[in-house]
Amino acid sequence: MAAYPESVSNLIEEFARLPGIGRRSAERLAFFVLKSGREEALGLARSITHVKDSVKHCSVCWNLADIDPCPICSNPERDASVVLVVEQPRDLISLEQTGMHHGIYHVLLGRLDPLDGVGPDGLTVDDLLSRLRDPARNARGVAVREIVLGLNPDMEGDTTALHLAEEARRLGVSTTRLARGLPSGSQIEYASRAVLADAITERRPIE
């Protein structure tokens, strides 16, 4: 690194801090910036500054947004009584792109993981429960009648789902979860035991 000017070395170091970016990739990114035109490079810098200054968590659902409440929570055409709970904003985006969910969301910003010391206090569980208890805390002041658990189908996701289901049950709120099973186009022989078990449990009549 001594052969690089200090500013270039610093840029490489910052790129190398990004997830999935090794030293070689960081060097390539730094040289891409160096070779780019001034306005192109400054546009990247301005975009980073703008996103850090303007994007916050929605005070209702904890999704990323540049207005508060976010467009989904404030949309009068969405059913605010049905809350789909997800782990991360990227999960929300994937589900929203299907166009099949007409309710609103709650982003936990993680999932319970006792081995890593992540408990309910490290997530937005209390904010979710507040929405279930007090309609004023939910979008547009609407009481929540159902939460849909859209958590990842693994051990941590199931642990989180069980915890939330129990808390919701105490508050008298209906709890459902996204269906599981064999995805279309897959083959049974390549499915895991957990997927097959869910497929059998979630079987449906042929209409």
LOBAGU-677134 format. One record per residue (C-alpha): residue number from 1; residue in three letters; z, x, y. Coordinates in Angstrom, 3 decimals, m for minus. Last residue first. Layout:
N
[NUM,'ala',[Z,X,Y]]
...
***
This chain:
207
[207,'glu',[m6.456,m60.196,m28.156]]
[206,'ile',[m5.294,m57.282,m30.310]]
[205,'pro',[m1.505,m57.151,m30.286]]
[204,'arg',[0.164,m54.166,m28.613]]
[203,'arg',[1.790,m50.933,m29.849]]
[202,'glu',[4.335,m49.294,m27.513]]
[201,'thr',[6.639,m48.091,m30.284]]
[200,'ile',[3.743,m46.832,m32.422]]
[199,'ala',[2.096,m45.022,m29.519]]
[198,'asp',[5.438,m43.614,m28.405]]
[197,'ala',[6.028,m42.118,m31.847]]
[196,'leu',[2.491,m40.730,m31.883]]
[195,'val',[2.992,m39.064,m28.496]]
[194,'ala',[6.326,m37.585,m29.601]]
[193,'arg',[4.828,m36.245,m32.866]]
[192,'ser',[2.042,m34.507,m30.962]]
[191,'ala',[m1.540,m35.753,m31.016]]
[190,'tyr',[m4.314,m33.578,m32.477]]
[189,'glu',[m4.721,m35.529,m35.737]]
[188,'ile',[m4.722,m38.822,m33.856]]
[187,'gln',[m7.864,m38.033,m31.905]]
[186,'ser',[m8.247,m38.572,m28.163]]
[185,'gly',[m10.890,m40.615,m26.334]]
[184,'ser',[m8.408,m43.013,m24.762]]
[183,'pro',[m4.912,m41.558,m24.518]]
[182,'leu',[m2.559,m42.176,m27.431]]
[181,'gly',[0.825,m43.471,m26.390]]
[180,'arg',[2.949,m44.172,m23.362]]
[179,'ala',[3.365,m47.120,m21.037]]
[178,'leu',[4.909,m46.477,m17.629]]
[177,'arg',[8.534,m47.466,m17.438]]
[176,'thr',[10.428,m50.646,m16.620]]
[175,'thr',[13.742,m51.352,m14.907]]
[174,'ser',[15.004,m54.662,m13.487]]
[173,'val',[17.684,m54.310,m10.806]]
[172,'gly',[21.156,m55.747,m11.448]]
[171,'leu',[22.972,m52.896,m9.718]]
[170,'arg',[24.576,m51.681,m12.923]]
[169,'arg',[21.177,m51.861,m14.600]]
[168,'ala',[19.701,m49.675,m11.864]]
[167,'glu',[22.279,m46.969,m12.540]]
[166,'glu',[21.617,m47.111,m16.283]]
[165,'ala',[17.853,m46.983,m15.799]]
[164,'leu',[18.196,m44.048,m13.415]]
[163,'his',[20.193,m41.996,m15.922]]
[162,'leu',[17.873,m42.868,m18.803]]
[161,'ala',[14.811,m41.936,m16.735]]
[160,'thr',[16.295,m38.586,m15.724]]
[159,'thr',[17.018,m37.688,m19.345]]
[158,'asp',[13.508,m38.844,m20.306]]
[157,'gly',[11.954,m36.630,m17.626]]
[156,'glu',[14.056,m33.653,m18.686]]
[155,'met',[13.119,m34.092,m22.356]]
[154,'asp',[9.434,m34.717,m21.727]]
[153,'pro',[7.335,m37.756,m20.805]]
[152,'asn',[6.978,m36.958,m17.071]]
[151,'leu',[8.517,m39.646,m14.897]]
[150,'gly',[6.853,m42.883,m13.789]]
[149,'leu',[9.920,m45.106,m14.008]]
[148,'val',[9.073,m48.502,m12.556]]
[147,'ile',[11.827,m49.998,m10.419]]
[146,'glu',[12.058,m53.749,m10.073]]
[145,'arg',[13.618,m56.346,m7.745]]
[144,'val',[14.010,m54.199,m4.629]]
[143,'ala',[15.030,m56.223,m1.555]]
[142,'val',[12.578,m56.028,1.375]]
[141,'gly',[13.757,m54.559,4.696]]
[140,'arg',[10.265,m53.333,5.629]]
[139,'ala',[10.531,m50.474,3.139]]
[138,'asn',[13.991,m50.155,1.622]]
[137,'arg',[17.165,m49.107,3.404]]
[136,'ala',[17.648,m52.557,4.951]]
[135,'pro',[17.361,m54.022,1.439]]
[134,'asp',[20.718,m52.398,0.592]]
[133,'arg',[21.815,m51.719,m2.969]]
[132,'leu',[18.476,m50.741,m4.518]]
[131,'arg',[17.427,m48.680,m1.489]]
[130,'ser',[20.806,m46.934,m1.539]]
[129,'leu',[20.234,m46.151,m5.214]]
[128,'leu',[16.970,m44.424,m4.320]]
[127,'asp',[18.616,m42.416,m1.551]]
[126,'asp',[21.394,m41.365,m3.931]]
[125,'val',[18.789,m40.205,m6.472]]
[124,'thr',[17.000,m37.965,m3.962]]
[123,'leu',[17.527,m34.881,m6.130]]
[122,'gly',[20.023,m32.014,m6.168]]
[121,'asp',[22.982,m34.405,m6.145]]
[120,'pro',[21.653,m36.048,m9.318]]
[119,'gly',[22.062,m32.757,m11.208]]
[118,'val',[19.982,m29.597,m11.376]]
[117,'gly',[22.038,m26.748,m12.852]]
[116,'asp',[19.138,m25.113,m14.668]]
[115,'leu',[20.440,m26.163,m18.086]]
[114,'pro',[21.472,m29.525,m16.650]]
[113,'asp',[17.865,m30.384,m15.687]]
[112,'leu',[17.574,m33.743,m13.938]]
[111,'arg',[14.202,m34.160,m12.293]]
[110,'gly',[12.446,m32.968,m9.169]]
[109,'leu',[11.657,m34.161,m5.642]]
[108,'leu',[12.820,m37.680,m6.573]]
[107,'val',[9.861,m39.388,m4.894]]
[106,'his',[10.207,m43.166,m4.481]]
[105,'tyr',[7.149,m45.381,m4.402]]
[104,'ile',[5.608,m48.644,m3.161]]
[103,'gly',[3.977,m51.620,m4.855]]
[102,'his',[0.308,m52.253,m5.476]]
[101,'his',[m0.129,m49.802,m8.332]]
[100,'met',[m3.577,m49.912,m9.948]]
[99,'gly',[m5.656,m48.015,m7.371]]
[98,'thr',[m5.911,m45.118,m9.826]]
[97,'gln',[m5.744,m42.656,m6.921]]
[96,'glu',[m2.206,m43.807,m6.154]]
[95,'leu',[m1.023,m42.569,m9.541]]
[94,'ser',[m2.369,m39.061,m8.977]]
[93,'ile',[m1.092,m38.967,m5.385]]
[92,'leu',[2.385,m40.069,m6.449]]
[91,'asp',[2.493,m37.349,m9.088]]
[90,'arg',[1.534,m34.791,m6.399]]
[89,'pro',[4.463,m36.006,m4.294]]
[88,'gln',[6.887,m35.005,m7.071]]
[87,'glu',[9.124,m36.628,m9.686]]
[86,'val',[7.994,m40.242,m9.574]]
[85,'val',[9.709,m43.623,m9.166]]
[84,'leu',[7.494,m46.697,m8.747]]
[83,'val',[9.259,m49.231,m6.536]]
[82,'val',[8.457,m52.946,m6.775]]
[81,'ser',[10.009,m55.154,m4.059]]
[80,'ala',[7.896,m53.464,m1.365]]
[79,'asp',[4.738,m55.195,m2.603]]
[78,'arg',[2.069,m53.475,m0.495]]
[77,'glu',[m0.045,m55.548,1.918]]
[76,'pro',[2.460,m55.032,4.749]]
[75,'asn',[1.729,m51.259,4.731]]
[74,'ser',[4.755,m49.479,6.238]]
[73,'cys',[5.919,m47.911,2.981]]
[72,'ile',[2.403,m46.768,2.060]]
[71,'pro',[1.565,m45.426,5.530]]
[70,'cys',[4.749,m43.278,5.639]]
[69,'pro',[7.815,m44.385,7.569]]
[68,'asp',[7.701,m42.109,9.452]]
[67,'ile',[4.391,m40.472,10.331]]
[66,'asp',[2.954,m37.117,9.175]]
[65,'ala',[3.720,m37.830,5.535]]
[64,'leu',[5.069,m36.212,2.366]]
[63,'asn',[6.767,m38.756,0.110]]
[62,'trp',[10.518,m39.112,0.441]]
[61,'cys',[10.420,m42.913,m0.122]]
[60,'val',[12.264,m44.301,2.913]]
[59,'ser',[12.762,m41.424,5.382]]
[58,'cys',[9.247,m40.162,4.629]]
[57,'his',[9.431,m36.402,4.135]]
[56,'lys',[7.885,m34.286,6.873]]
[55,'val',[4.432,m33.045,7.838]]
[54,'ser',[3.938,m32.259,11.543]]
[53,'asp',[5.275,m28.780,12.290]]
[52,'lys',[4.717,m27.139,8.910]]
[51,'val',[1.287,m28.762,8.556]]
[50,'his',[0.326,m27.694,12.067]]
[49,'thr',[1.375,m24.069,11.595]]
[48,'ile',[m0.594,m23.769,8.349]]
[47,'ser',[m3.627,m25.444,9.934]]
[46,'arg',[m3.375,m23.174,12.975]]
[45,'ala',[m3.381,m20.059,10.792]]
[44,'leu',[m6.398,m21.288,8.827]]
[43,'gly',[m8.222,m22.103,12.070]]
[42,'leu',[m7.298,m18.633,13.324]]
[41,'ala',[m9.164,m17.113,10.388]]
[40,'glu',[m12.219,m19.307,10.925]]
[39,'glu',[m12.124,m18.735,14.681]]
[38,'arg',[m11.962,m14.941,14.262]]
[37,'gly',[m14.825,m14.824,11.786]]
[36,'ser',[m13.965,m14.042,8.207]]
[35,'lys',[m14.077,m10.497,6.840]]
[34,'leu',[m10.386,m9.858,7.481]]
[33,'val',[m9.394,m13.251,6.038]]
[32,'phe',[m11.413,m12.569,2.890]]
[31,'phe',[m9.820,m9.120,2.776]]
[30,'ala',[m6.353,m10.699,2.689]]
[29,'leu',[m7.408,m13.165,0.017]]
[28,'arg',[m8.796,m10.400,m2.175]]
[27,'glu',[m5.621,m8.341,m1.716]]
[26,'ala',[m3.450,m11.314,m2.706]]
[25,'ser',[m5.594,m11.864,m5.794]]
[24,'arg',[m5.028,m8.261,m6.834]]
[23,'arg',[m1.271,m8.478,m6.219]]
[22,'gly',[m0.835,m11.721,m8.146]]
[21,'ile',[m1.133,m15.265,m6.821]]
[20,'gly',[0.069,m18.035,m9.147]]
[19,'pro',[2.723,m19.231,m6.725]]
[18,'leu',[2.369,m17.722,m3.223]]
[17,'arg',[4.517,m14.659,m2.517]]
[16,'ala',[1.505,m12.373,m3.072]]
[15,'phe',[m0.161,m13.945,m0.023]]
[14,'glu',[2.795,m12.852,2.134]]
[13,'glu',[2.738,m9.298,0.783]]
[12,'ile',[m1.003,m9.049,1.342]]
[11,'leu',[m0.548,m10.160,4.954]]
[10,'asn',[2.228,m7.604,5.486]]
[9,'ser',[0.058,m4.834,4.058]]
[8,'val',[m2.771,m5.877,6.368]]
[7,'ser',[m0.464,m5.759,9.413]]
[6,'glu',[0.907,m2.354,8.360]]
[5,'pro',[m2.541,m0.793,8.097]]
[4,'tyr',[m3.441,m0.167,4.458]]
[3,'ala',[m3.279,3.277,2.796]]
[2,'ala',[0.506,2.988,2.329]]
[1,'met',[0.000,0.000,0.000]]
***
